[in-house]
Amino acid sequence: MNLVFGGGDSSIEEMVASTAHGLLVTRLWYIREVDPYEKVMTGMTRDGLFLVDNGRVSGAVRNFRFNQSIIEMLKNVELLGSRRACHRRKAFEMVVPAMKVRDFQFSEVTKF
């Protein structure tokens, strides 16, 4: 139940600056497994989701739900930040750097 990723050398500022159009996600939560064979996970953004246009954060947007295969997501990683540990109660431990991911599968806007 642990996720451990090695890190890279890109900063979040570099990730944003290299993005023509995208979203800056600051936190994901309520992550659950949907399909254990394909490793599809679902969850929501939380505590800050921002629109990125032409390499700059241009404003806040509403939270989204996602349905994404971790295997497919890892095929689309373009940049990695430094390794970072995250310990949470009632959840599994993760060591996950910031990532710039192409074609992440957001499915709908949340109600909050």
C-alpha positions as CSV (number, residue, x, y, z in Angstrom):
1,M,0.0,0.0,0.0
2,N,3.0,2.4,-0.3
3,L,3.8,4.5,-3.3
4,V,7.5,5.6,-3.6
5,F,8.7,7.7,-6.6
6,G,12.3,8.9,-7.1
7,G,12.5,12.6,-7.7
8,G,13.7,14.8,-10.5
9,D,15.2,18.3,-10.6
10,S,12.3,20.5,-11.9
11,S,10.7,23.2,-9.8
12,I,6.9,23.8,-9.8
13,E,7.8,27.3,-11.2
14,E,9.5,25.6,-14.2
15,M,6.6,23.2,-14.6
16,V,4.1,26.1,-14.8
17,A,6.4,28.2,-17.1
18,S,6.6,25.3,-19.6
19,T,2.8,24.9,-19.7
20,A,0.8,26.5,-22.5
21,H,-2.6,25.6,-21.1
22,G,-3.3,23.4,-18.1
23,L,-4.2,23.1,-14.4
24,L,-2.0,23.5,-11.3
25,V,-3.2,21.0,-8.8
26,T,-2.0,21.6,-5.2
27,R,-3.6,18.6,-3.5
28,L,-5.6,15.5,-4.3
29,W,-7.8,13.8,-1.7
30,Y,-10.4,11.1,-1.2
31,I,-8.4,8.8,-3.5
32,R,-9.9,5.4,-4.1
33,E,-9.1,2.5,-6.4
34,V,-11.8,1.9,-9.1
35,D,-10.1,-0.9,-11.1
36,P,-7.3,-2.9,-9.4
37,Y,-6.2,-4.6,-12.7
38,E,-5.8,-1.3,-14.7
39,K,-4.9,0.7,-11.5
40,V,-7.6,3.3,-12.2
41,M,-8.0,5.6,-9.2
42,T,-10.7,8.2,-8.5
43,G,-10.5,11.2,-6.3
44,M,-10.8,15.0,-6.2
45,T,-8.7,18.1,-6.2
46,R,-8.7,20.1,-3.0
47,D,-7.2,23.2,-1.4
48,G,-6.3,25.1,-4.6
49,L,-6.8,24.4,-8.3
50,F,-5.5,27.0,-10.7
51,L,-5.7,27.7,-14.4
52,V,-2.4,28.0,-16.2
53,D,-2.2,30.0,-19.5
54,N,0.9,30.8,-21.4
55,G,3.2,29.7,-18.6
56,R,1.5,31.8,-15.9
57,V,-1.2,31.1,-13.2
58,S,-4.2,33.1,-14.4
59,G,-6.8,32.3,-11.7
60,A,-8.5,29.8,-9.5
61,V,-11.0,27.3,-10.8
62,R,-13.5,24.9,-9.2
63,N,-12.4,21.5,-8.0
64,F,-12.6,18.5,-10.2
65,R,-13.1,14.8,-9.8
66,F,-10.7,12.5,-11.7
67,N,-10.6,8.9,-12.9
68,Q,-7.1,8.1,-14.0
69,S,-5.0,5.0,-14.5
70,I,-1.8,5.4,-12.6
71,I,0.0,3.3,-15.3
72,E,-1.3,5.6,-18.0
73,M,-0.5,8.7,-16.0
74,L,3.1,7.6,-15.5
75,K,3.5,7.3,-19.3
76,N,2.6,11.0,-19.6
77,V,5.0,12.5,-17.0
78,E,6.9,15.3,-18.6
79,L,8.8,16.8,-15.5
80,L,9.4,15.7,-11.9
81,G,10.2,17.7,-8.9
82,S,12.3,16.7,-5.9
83,R,11.2,13.7,-3.8
84,R,8.9,14.5,-1.0
85,A,7.4,12.4,1.9
86,C,3.7,12.7,2.8
87,H,2.4,11.0,5.9
88,R,-1.3,10.9,6.6
89,R,-3.4,9.2,9.2
90,K,-6.1,6.9,7.7
91,A,-4.3,6.7,4.4
92,F,-1.3,4.9,3.0
93,E,2.1,6.5,3.0
94,M,3.3,8.2,-0.2
95,V,6.6,9.6,-1.4
96,V,5.7,11.5,-4.5
97,P,7.4,14.5,-6.1
98,A,5.5,17.2,-7.9
99,M,4.8,16.1,-11.5
100,K,3.9,17.8,-14.8
101,V,1.5,15.3,-16.4
102,R,0.1,15.5,-19.9
103,D,-3.5,14.4,-20.6
104,F,-4.6,13.7,-17.0
105,Q,-8.3,12.5,-17.0
106,F,-10.5,14.9,-15.0
107,S,-14.1,13.7,-15.3
108,E,-16.4,16.4,-13.8
109,V,-16.6,19.5,-11.7
110,T,-17.2,18.9,-8.0
111,K,-20.0,20.5,-6.0
112,F,-17.7,22.5,-3.8
